[in-house]
Amino acid sequence: MTVYPMTRLSTLGIIGKFAVALIAVVVIQGILSFKFKVFGYFDLPLIFSVYYGFTLGNPVASIVIGSSLGLMQDSLSGAVLGANGLSKTLIGFFAATAGSKFAVDQPVTRVLAIFLFTLGDGLLVTILGLMVGPGSGAIYSGALGSWLLSAIFNTLLGLVLFGYHDRWSNATTR
């Protein structure tokens, strides 16, 4: 068996660029939500978990991406460690499964998917936070309104990012 060092180097370069991009997404999310309160409603790691789930179509890779993004988000947000990790893992898996079963190239499908995934993320993170954290229910009394607002913002931003990617990838393949 012959091992080609150039192939190994290019694979490591791709993985390195990919890891830097994932870290950049979480850091940008953390900085923007700290500086501007309106960015607290956006969830860039969620949008990227859905995006990579749709485009890769590989559940195992999407699980790794989702869990990495979620755990990094947990470490920066101060939330219960692992809540976002589990949520993004499940979302990455379901997005990859949906990407292999349905036509997710249509904007209507993307709108519905991002909206529902955002609501599911908020519900799961809240349930896990209540199970592990202190039993103060007053904090979560207005959760549904913030979930809906976050779902709307994530859907709009996701459509813009998906559209940008579609336009960019079509320009480079022609």
C-alpha positions as CSV (number, residue, x, y, z in Angstrom):
1,M,0.0,0.0,0.0
2,T,1.4,3.3,-1.1
3,V,0.8,6.4,1.0
4,Y,0.9,9.7,-0.9
5,P,2.1,12.5,1.5
6,M,0.5,15.2,-0.7
7,T,-2.9,13.7,-0.4
8,R,-2.6,13.5,3.4
9,L,-1.4,17.2,3.5
10,S,-4.3,18.4,1.4
11,T,-6.8,16.5,3.6
12,L,-5.3,18.0,6.7
13,G,-5.5,21.4,5.2
14,I,-9.2,21.0,4.3
15,I,-9.9,19.7,7.9
16,G,-7.9,22.6,9.4
17,K,-9.8,25.2,7.3
18,F,-13.1,23.6,8.2
19,A,-12.2,23.6,12.0
20,V,-11.2,27.3,11.8
21,A,-14.5,28.1,10.1
22,L,-16.5,26.4,12.8
23,I,-14.6,28.2,15.5
24,A,-15.1,31.5,13.7
25,V,-18.8,31.0,13.6
26,V,-19.1,30.4,17.3
27,V,-16.8,33.3,18.2
28,I,-18.6,35.7,15.8
29,Q,-21.9,34.6,17.4
30,G,-20.5,35.2,20.9
31,I,-19.0,38.6,20.1
32,L,-22.1,39.9,18.2
33,S,-24.6,38.7,20.9
34,F,-22.4,40.2,23.6
35,K,-22.1,43.6,21.9
36,F,-25.6,43.9,20.4
37,K,-28.5,42.4,22.2
38,V,-30.6,41.8,19.1
39,F,-28.0,39.2,17.9
40,G,-29.0,37.1,20.9
41,Y,-32.0,36.0,18.9
42,F,-29.8,34.7,16.0
43,D,-28.2,31.3,16.3
44,L,-25.4,31.0,13.7
45,P,-24.3,27.5,14.9
46,L,-27.8,26.3,14.4
47,I,-27.9,27.7,10.9
48,F,-24.6,26.1,10.1
49,S,-25.6,22.7,11.5
50,V,-28.7,22.8,9.3
51,Y,-26.6,23.9,6.3
52,Y,-24.0,21.2,6.6
53,G,-26.7,18.6,7.3
54,F,-28.4,19.6,4.1
55,T,-25.3,19.8,1.9
56,L,-23.3,16.9,3.2
57,G,-26.2,14.5,3.6
58,N,-23.9,12.3,5.8
59,P,-25.5,11.9,9.3
60,V,-22.2,11.0,11.0
61,A,-20.3,14.1,9.7
62,S,-23.4,16.2,10.6
63,I,-23.4,14.8,14.1
64,V,-19.7,15.7,14.6
65,I,-20.2,19.2,13.2
66,G,-23.4,19.8,15.3
67,S,-21.9,18.5,18.5
68,S,-18.7,20.5,18.0
69,L,-20.6,23.7,17.3
70,G,-23.0,23.1,20.2
71,L,-20.3,22.4,22.8
72,M,-18.3,25.4,21.7
73,Q,-21.5,27.5,22.0
74,D,-22.1,26.1,25.5
75,S,-18.6,27.0,26.6
76,L,-19.0,30.6,25.5
77,S,-22.6,31.2,26.5
78,G,-22.5,30.1,30.1
79,A,-25.5,27.8,29.7
80,V,-25.7,24.3,30.9
81,L,-22.7,22.5,29.4
82,G,-23.9,20.0,26.9
83,A,-27.4,21.3,26.3
84,N,-26.6,23.1,23.0
85,G,-24.2,20.2,22.2
86,L,-27.0,17.6,22.3
87,S,-29.5,19.9,20.6
88,K,-27.1,20.8,17.7
89,T,-26.2,17.1,17.4
90,L,-29.8,16.0,17.0
91,I,-30.5,18.9,14.6
92,G,-27.4,18.0,12.5
93,F,-28.6,14.4,12.3
94,F,-32.2,15.3,11.4
95,A,-31.0,17.8,8.8
96,A,-28.7,15.3,7.2
97,T,-31.5,12.7,7.2
98,A,-34.0,15.3,5.7
99,G,-31.4,16.3,3.2
100,S,-31.0,12.8,1.9
101,K,-34.8,12.1,1.8
102,F,-36.3,15.4,0.7
103,A,-35.6,18.1,-1.9
104,V,-34.1,20.7,0.4
105,D,-32.9,22.9,-2.5
106,Q,-36.3,24.8,-2.5
107,P,-36.6,27.9,-0.4
108,V,-40.0,26.8,1.0
109,T,-38.4,23.6,2.4
110,R,-35.5,25.6,3.9
111,V,-37.9,28.1,5.5
112,L,-39.9,25.4,7.1
113,A,-36.8,23.4,8.2
114,I,-34.9,26.3,9.8
115,F,-38.1,27.6,11.5
116,L,-38.9,24.1,13.0
117,F,-35.3,23.3,13.9
118,T,-35.0,26.7,15.7
119,L,-38.2,26.0,17.7
120,G,-36.9,22.4,18.5
121,D,-33.6,23.8,19.6
122,G,-35.1,26.3,22.0
123,L,-37.5,23.7,23.4
124,L,-34.7,21.1,23.9
125,V,-32.2,23.5,25.4
126,T,-34.9,24.8,27.8
127,I,-36.0,21.3,28.9
128,L,-32.4,20.3,29.5
129,G,-31.7,23.5,31.4
130,L,-34.7,22.9,33.6
131,M,-33.7,19.3,34.2
132,V,-30.2,20.2,35.3
133,G,-30.4,23.8,36.5
134,P,-32.3,25.4,39.4
135,G,-36.0,25.2,39.4
136,S,-36.9,28.8,38.7
137,G,-39.8,28.7,36.2
138,A,-40.2,32.5,36.1
139,I,-37.2,32.8,33.8
140,Y,-38.9,30.6,31.2
141,S,-42.3,32.3,31.3
142,G,-41.7,34.3,28.1
143,A,-39.7,31.6,26.3
144,L,-42.3,30.9,23.6
145,G,-42.2,34.6,22.4
146,S,-38.4,34.6,22.3
147,W,-38.4,31.2,20.5
148,L,-40.7,32.5,17.8
149,L,-38.7,35.7,17.4
150,S,-35.5,33.7,17.2
151,A,-37.1,31.3,14.7
152,I,-38.1,34.2,12.5
153,F,-34.7,35.9,12.6
154,N,-32.9,32.6,12.0
155,T,-35.1,31.8,9.1
156,L,-34.5,35.1,7.4
157,L,-30.7,35.0,8.0
158,G,-30.6,31.3,6.9
159,L,-32.4,32.2,3.7
160,V,-29.9,35.0,3.0
161,L,-26.9,32.7,3.7
162,F,-28.3,29.8,1.7
163,G,-29.1,32.1,-1.2
164,Y,-25.6,33.6,-1.1
165,H,-24.1,30.1,-1.1
166,D,-26.3,29.0,-3.9
167,R,-25.4,32.0,-6.0
168,W,-21.7,31.6,-5.2
169,S,-21.6,27.9,-5.9
170,N,-23.5,28.3,-9.2
171,A,-21.0,31.0,-10.2
172,T,-18.0,28.8,-9.6
173,T,-19.4,25.7,-11.3
174,R,-20.2,27.4,-14.6
